[in-house]
Amino acid sequence: MIHVQQFRELIIKPTLEHMGLYSRSAENLLVGTALVESRLEYLKQLRGGPALSVYQIEPTTHDDIWRSFLTFSPHLRDKTVELLSHRATMREDKCSDLVGNLPYSTAIARLVYYRIPRALPESTDIPGLAQYWKKHYNTYLGKGDPLSFVEIYETYAR
């Protein structure tokens, strides 16, 4: 497992600040998302699933962010492009950067939430953040459970 406080301080916060999308609520939501989705351990979904990165972002979600959101938000598109590795830029294979590029995958995970037209819960409302994650990230079809989000957050991120 990646050390949670280092992940928060060295990856999430600077990435969100770079994007101009920082808030303590967003930071806590992304910490919780990474913990509940992968335990900050897995970079590819277990049992052959398609999800990638510690945030377990599916390639279809990644591609949809680029196609239906970043295309219409030049400022955020430019900030996101700045996070891509040279390899991904040269090959025009942005999705491959989800695995080995933590700032890039953090930006994409934040954008999944950012395009939701509903305010984030307060940063201290961990059950509210868990519900937000379930509704807008894991969805009703996902196996995730808000109680698991709260439990893992309370265990590792407090």
VEXKE-810632 format. One record per residue: x, y, z of N, C-alpha, C, O, CB in turn; residue in one letter. Coordinates in steps of 0.001 Angstrom, whole numbers, padded with zeros to 6 digits, always signed. Glycine has a CB too. Layout:
XYZXYZXYZXYZXYZa...
END
This chain:
+000850-001181+000000+000000+000000+000000+000892+001239+000000+001891+001311+000716-000965+000001+001228m+000506+002202-000815+001191+003495-000808+000850+004202+000498-000292+004141+000954+000783+004370-002050i+001809+004860+001092+001585+005592+002327+000538+006677+002060+000739+007535+001200+002919+006210+002869h-000572+006641+002790-001720+007500+002503-001375+008976+002637-001748+009770+001774-002873+007158+003427v-000678+009358+003688-000366+010779+003873+000556+011295+002770+000396+012424+002306+000281+011008+005243q+001520+010476+002350+002385+010880+001245+001596+010978-000054+001811+011903-000837+003545+009894+001084q+000695+010047-000290-000141+010085-001485-000973+011363-001495-001104+012023-002526-001055+008840-001554f-001524+011699-000358-002325+012919-000208-001477+014167-000494-001871+015029-001280-002927+012996+001219r-000306+014250+000156+000532+015454+000085+001342+015580-001203+001551+016688-001697+001467+015474+001248e+001797+014452-001748+002711+014493-002886+002038+014270-004234+002595+014626-005273+003773+013474-002701l+000855+013689-004223+000160+013409-005485-001160+014175-005575-001337+015003-006468-000098+011901-005627i-002079+013906-004661-003423+014472-004801-003426+015996-004708-003903+016668-005623-004341+013895-003738i-002907+016542-003630-002995+017998-003437-002298+018771-004556-002909+019674-005126-002387+018386-002092k-001038+018455-004896-000410+019228-005970-001096+019064-007332-001135+020002-008129+001033+018827-006092p-001635+017872-007592-002336+017667-008862-003596+018507-008924-003858+019167-009930-002682+016190-009056t-004377+018487-007857-005610+019275-007838-005313+020768-007893-006050+021526-008523-006429+018950-006589l-004244+021191-007240-003857+022608-007318-003441+022964-008742-003807+024023-009251-002702+022919-006328e-002684+022090-009381-002284+022299-010778-003510+022460-011674-003526+023310-012565-001416+021125-011274h-004520+021652-011439-005744+021686-012251-006634+022886-011907-007530+023237-012675-006533+020390-012058m-006385+023510-010758-007268+024575-010288-008553+024019-009707-009573+024707-009671-007588+025534-011420g-008506+022761-009247-009700+022076-008744-009525+021599-007306-010180+020650-006875-010038+020893-009637l-008630+022270-006561-008385+021820-005193-009467+022304-004235-009905+023454-004281-007024+022303-004719y-009873+021403-003382-010618+021703-002157-010318+020553-001214-009961+019459-001651-012190+021871-002419s-010461+020798+000066-010224+019719+001032-011238+018594+000805-010915+017421+000990-010316+020253+002496r-012456+018949+000408-013463+017918+000114-013016+017033-001045-013127+015809-000976-014821+018566-000215s-012507+017660-002116-012035+016885-003266-010849+016006-002872-010759+014853-003294-011640+017824-004426a-009961+016542-002080-008802+015773-001613-009265+014545-000831-008815+013431-001101-007876+016655-000733e-010156+014741+000130-010636+013618+000940-011419+012610+000101-011317+011403+000319-011511+014128+002084n-012197+013105-000854-012955+012217-001729-012020+011340-002553-012273+010145-002709-013869+013027-002652l-010948+011914-003079-010009+011129-003877-009198+010162-003025-008906+009051-003466-009076+012049-004633l-008830+010566-001815-008153+009627-000911-009071+008432-000647-008654+007279-000755-007757+010327+000434v-010316+008723-000302-011278+007648-000044-011529+006789-001262-011642+005569-001150-012581+008221+000438g-011617+007410-002423-011845+006658-003662-010705+005683-003917-010944+004510-004205-011998+007615-004856t-009472+006159-003815-008321+005285-004054-008272+004148-003032-007966+003005-003373-007014+006096-004003a-008577+004474-001786-008553+003432-000753-009624+002373-000986-009336+001178-000920-008741+004054+000624l-010841+002795-001254-011925+001825-001393-011843+001069-002718-012230-000098-002789-013274+002526-001279v-011349+001716-003753-011281+001065-005060-010124+000069-005170-010272-000990-005780-011150+002111-006142e-008973+000407-004579-007787-000442-004795-006949-000684-003549-005926-001367-003612-006919+000173-005838s-007372-000131-002419-006572-000179-001189-005225+000520-001386-004273+000270-000647-006349-001641-000747r-005156+001397-002389-003899+002051-002786-002818+001007-003065-001642+001195-002755-003423+003032-001683l-003257-000083-003654-002362-001211-003890-002391-001699-005335-001342-002016-005895-002722-002345-002969e-003560-001763-005941-003700-002380-007260-003764-001339-008368-004458-000330-008249-004942-003253-007302y-003031-001599-009449-003005-000701-010598-003836-001230-011761-004056-000524-012745-001579-000479-011049l-004294-002463-011646-005170-003075-012637-006192-003913-011893-005880-004586-010911-004365-003939-013666k-007412-003855-012382-008494-004577-011719-008192-006062-011659-007717-006653-012629-009820-004339-012439q-008470-006652-010516-008261-008084-010335-009290-008884-011128-010339-008360-011501-008332-008452-008847l-008991-010124-011377-009869-011056-012086-010199-010589-013511-011294-010838-014016-011157-011246-011300r-009246-009915-014143-009371-009601-015561-010250-008431-015935-010519-008224-017118-009865-010755-016241g-010706-007657-014965-011531-006491-015289-010722-005412-015988-009491-005455-015991-012167-005923-014025g-011411-004444-016581-010704-003433-017376-010175-002236-016594-009380-001464-017132-011603-002940-018432p-010593-002056-015334-010273-000832-014593-008774-000706-014325-008078-001689-014070-011038-000802-013272a-008299+000554-014394-006870+000843-014255-006636+001926-013219-007508+002758-012967-006272+001266-015599l-005462+001911-012623-004952+002883-011661-005477+002583-010261-006359+001746-010069-005339+004307-012079s-004910+003288-009296-005376+003107-007920-006820+003546-007766-007479+003189-006790-004491+003883-006949v-007321+004322-008729-008719+004773-008709-009641+003815-009464-010859+003996-009460-008827+006172-009314y-009068+002801-010108-009829+001808-010865-010765+002481-011882-011981+002292-011854-010640+000919-009905q-010167+003257-012763-010893+003967-013815-010998+003059-015037-009994+002536-015521-010187+005315-014179i-012210+002879-015524-012386+002054-016710-011991+002846-017957-012248+004047-018029-013847+001559-016818e-011370+002188-018940-010974+002887-020161-012143+003624-020830-011944+004704-021387-010369+001900-021139p-013335+003069-020787-014480+003760-021402-014782+005064-020672-015146+006054-021306-015730+002852-021396t-014636+005080-019349-014837+006308-018577-013747+007318-018923-014029+008497-019141-014838+006011-017054t-012514+006855-018971-011390+007708-019345-011634+008372-020699-011512+009588-020843-010090+006894-019382h-011979+007554-021680-012184+008071-023031-013369+009031-023083-013342+010014-023825-012400+006918-024013d-014400+008753-022305-015563+009631-022271-015207+011000-021676-015719+012025-022125-016692+008979-021464d-014341+011013-020676-013883+012292-020107-013259+013144-021211-013539+014338-021317-012856+012057-018949i-012417+012524-022024-011768+013269-023112-012774+013684-024183-012738+014816-024664-010653+012427-023743w-013657+012783-024554-014577+013037-025663-015707+014010-025302-016020+014914-026076-015170+011732-026134r-016306+013824-024148-017517+014592-023853-017331+015704-022823-018266+016456-022548-018574+013667-023374s-016133+015813-022253-015924+016870-021268-014724+017753-021615-014870+018964-021779-015733+016261-019889f-013542+017149-021726-012344+017961-021963-012350+018642-023327-011744+019701-023493-011109+017101-021839l-013017+018054-024287-013150+018688-025600-013789+020065-025478-013486+020967-026260-013980+017805-026542t-014665+020226-024508-015420+021465-024331-014893+022338-023194-015502+023352-022851-016865+021143-024081f-013772+021948-022618-013168+022714-021536-011670+022876-021818-010851+022167-021231-013408+022019-020157s-011312+023794-022702-009915+023922-023134-008924+024133-021990-007826+023575-022011-009795+025063-024095p-009302+024930-020998-008379+025172-019890-008060+023873-019140-006895+023574-018878-008971+026210-018921h-009093+023109-018798-008862+021833-018096-008183+020818-019008-007369+020019-018547-010192+021256-017571l-008509+020843-020287-007842+019939-021236-006343+020233-021248-005532+019309-021190-008443+020091-022672r-005972+021508-021322-004552+021872-021351-003849+021465-020055-002730+020954-020088-004394+023383-021583d-004496+021688-018930-003907+021299-017639-003730+019787-017564-002744+019307-017006-004787+021790-016467k-004669+019037-018115-004592+017567-018102-003492+017088-019039-002740+016178-018692-005950+016940-018509t-003388+017687-020217-002330+017326-021170-000955+017547-020551-000037+016762-020788-002464+018148-022472v-000805+018599-019766+000483+018876-019114+000910+017747-018175+002095+017620-017866+000402+020184-018334e-000020+016940-017727+000296+015841-016813+000650+014541-017537+001180+013617-016920-000872+015597-015888l+000366+014463-018818+000661+013246-019580+002162+013017-019710+002944+013962-019805+000027+013323-020967l+002541+011766-019714+003942+011433-019961+004258+011641-021442+003367+011653-022291+004249+009968-019531s+005518+011799-021720+005971+011949-023107+005577+010714-023919+005165+010826-025074+007511+012169-023163h+005707+009551-023309+005383+008286-023981+003924+008265-024431+003626+007914-025573+005665+007093-023047r+003018+008640-023532+001592+008636-023868+001275+009688-024924+000439+009460-025797+000743+008880-022614a+001929+010823-024850+001700+011896-025816+002173+011473-027202+001488+011703-028198+002418+013187-025377t+003334+010862-027258+003896+010449-028547+003072+009335-029188+002904+009312-030408+005343+009988-028370m+002564+008425-028386+001798+007294-028913+000308+007614-029018-000469+006804-029523+002000+006068-028031r-000082+008778-028548-001493+009149-028499-002308+008072-027786-003423+007739-028188-002039+009379-029917e-001726+007546-026729-002368+006501-025929-002469+007006-024497-001747+006545-023613-001571+005147-025999d-003367+007951-024279-003509+008561-022962-003909+007554-021897-003452+007641-020757-004525+009670-023016k-004749+006612-022253-005267+005647-021272-004136+004855-020606-004248+004477-019440-006251+004680-021949c-003062+004607-021336-001946+003849-020753-001309+004586-019580-000682+003959-018726-000888+003567-021817s-001460+005895-019530-000882+006679-018435-001650+006512-017125-001159+006926-016075-000845+008146-018817d-002825+005924-017160-003560+005705-015916-002787+004806-014958-002880+004972-013742-004926+005097-016211l-002040+003872-015486-001353+002892-014646-000106+003451-013985+000064+003286-012777-000986+001687-015463v+000760+004097-014722+002047+004494-014173+002207+005971-013873+003290+006406-013481+003094+004096-015093g+001161+006743-014048+001268+008192-013888+000220+008630-012860-000928+008914-013204+001068+008940-015266n+000634+008678-011609-000313+008988-010527-000945+010380-010637-002143+010513-010387+000388+008870-009199l-000188+011422-011000-000856+012712-011173-001916+012680-012282-002995+013251-012123+000175+013788-011481p-001615+012026-013385-002579+011950-014475-003842+011192-014049-004954+011657-014298-001944+011274-015695y-003678+010043-013416-004862+009280-012987-005644+010045-011926-006869+009939-011862-004448+007897-012441s-004949+010812-011098-005626+011652-010107-006455+012728-010798-007591+012991-010402-004601+012300-009151t-005893+013347-011824-006632+014365-012577-007878+013769-013214-008953+014367-013151-005738+014992-013656a-007747+012612-013819-008904+011978-014467-009964+011608-013422-011154+011830-013646-008463+010713-015258i-009544+011050-012291-010511+010716-011233-011228+011973-010746-012438+011950-010520-009802+010014-010047a-010488+013066-010584-011122+014315-010149-012120+014811-011193-013184+015321-010842-010058+015394-009881r-011785+014666-012460-012681+015114-013523-013957+014281-013590-015016+014795-013950-011966+015063-014857l-013861+013005-013247-015075+012179-013177-016070+012838-012224-017259+012942-012524-014740+010721-012707v-015570+013275-011084-016433+013944-010102-016778+015376-010503-017906+015823-010293-015760+013950-008742y-015833+016084-011068-016013+017500-011368-017150+017747-012360-017841+018763-012283-014725+018077-011915y-017333+016830-013271-018376+017048-014269-019788+016774-013740-020767+016962-014462-018114+016177-015468r-019893+016335-012492-021196+016144-011850-021696+017511-011382-020986+018204-010654-021101+015129-010645i-022892+017908-011780-023381+019248-011397-023985+019285-009992-025077+019815-009788-024422+019724-012401p-023271+018725-009046-023723+018719-007655-022505+018981-006777-021447+018385-006980-024423+017354-007274r-022654+019862-005815-021536+020219-004937-021063+019000-004144-021836+018102-003813-021945+021355-003975a-019769+019009-003857-019208+017953-003005-019685+018158-001571-019901+019293-001146-017649+017948-003070l-019847+017080-000831-020140+017212+000604-018976+017909+001322-017882+018040+000772-020408+015815+001239p-019224+018341+002528-018175+018956+003341-017024+017968+003538-017233+016755+003555-018741+019415+004712e-015832+018489+003684-014636+017643+003802-014670+016718+005015-014067+015645+004995-013405+018509+003874s-015362+017125+006058-015424+016310+007280-016587+015319+007268-016704+014495+008175-015542+017211+008496t-017436+015390+006266-018603+014510+006154-018223+013256+005369-018569+013110+004197-019793+015246+005467d-017513+012365+006034-017025+011160+005357-018183+010280+004887-018115+009767+003771-016105+010360+006290i-019240+010076+005676-020384+009322+005134-020995+009997+003897-021425+009313+002968-021458+009160+006212p-021034+011328+003885-021536+012044+002714-020639+011854+001505-021129+011670+000390-021672+013518+003021g-019314+011898+001716-018373+011639+000628-018527+010211+000121-018428+009959-001080-016925+011889+001090l-018770+009278+001039-018974+007877+000656-020210+007726-000222-020180+007002-001217-019103+006992+001904a-021285+008397+000136-022504+008353-000670-022268+008989-002037-022754+008492-003053-023658+009065+000059q-021527+010083-002054-021209+010773-003312-020407+009831-004218-020698+009707-005408-020407+012094-003038y-019402+009173-003647-018597+008193-004395-019487+007094-004977-019384+006759-006157-017511+007571-003481w-020348+006546-004147-021199+005441-004599-022108+005881-005739-022241+005170-006735-022042+004902-003435k-022727+007036-005605-023687+007491-006604-023018+007923-007910-023528+007634-008993-024499+008636-006048k-021886+008609-007813-021313+009232-008999-020057+008553-009540-019599+008895-010630-021001+010639-008697h-019498+007613-008811-018258+006979-009261-018448+005471-009387-018206+004899-010450-017102+007293-008288y-018875+004838-008322-019056+003393-008316-020387+003010-008950-020490+001944-009557-018975+002850-006889n-021380+003833-008828-022743+003705-009362-023511+002558-008708-022941+001719-008011-022696+003494-010873t-024788+002550-008949-025643+001522-008344-025325+000126-008868-025652-000865-008215-027106+001843-008603y-024694+000033-010037-024321-001275-010581-023032-001814-009969-022776-003017-010025-024169-001185-012085l-022222-000936-009386-020938-001359-008828-021111-002145-007540-022137-002056-006865-020054-000155-008576g-020094-002907-007222-020131-003735-006009-019752-002964-004762-019849-003482-003650-019211-004916-006161k-019318-001722-004946-018884-000915-003807-020021-000588-002852-021197-000576-003213-018256+000362-004293g-019614-000325-001622-020569-000066-000554-020086+001151+000236-018929+001188+000655-020735-001318+000376d-020964+002159+000449-020537+003348+001189-019983+003034+002577-019075+003721+003045-021690+004299+001321p-020505+002024+003230-019992+001645+004546-018527+001219+004450-017730+001537+005333-020841+000509+005150l-018172+000504+003387-016770+000109+003188-015889+001329+002995-014775+001378+003516-016635-000830+001980s-016381+002323+002246-015649+003570+002042-015350+004214+003393-014209+004575+003678-016453+004543+001140f-016381+004353+004216-016217+004998+005528-015239+004204+006388-014345+004786+007003-017584+005128+006253v-015393+002902+006437-014528+002067+007274-013064+002156+006845-012184+002319+007690-014993+000614+007224e-012795+002051+005555-011410+002093+005109-010832+003496+005265-009651+003645+005580-011305+001635+003654i-011645+004522+005050-011169+005887+005244-010817+006121+006713-009752+006652+007027-012230+006902+004776y-011707+005725+007594-011460+005907+009034-010244+005124+009499-009529+005565+010399-012682+005481+009842e-010006+003979+008902-008869+003145+009294-007531+003707+008805-006553+003724+009553-009057+001738+008757t-007490+004166+007549-006209+004517+006946-005973+005997+006696-004820+006410+006568-006079+003813+005681y-007020+006812+006622-006815+008188+006191-006987+009225+007286-006750+010406+007035-007744+008497+005093a-007377+008849+008451-007566+009830+009544-006268+010232+010156-006247+011043+011082-008470+009276+010620r
END
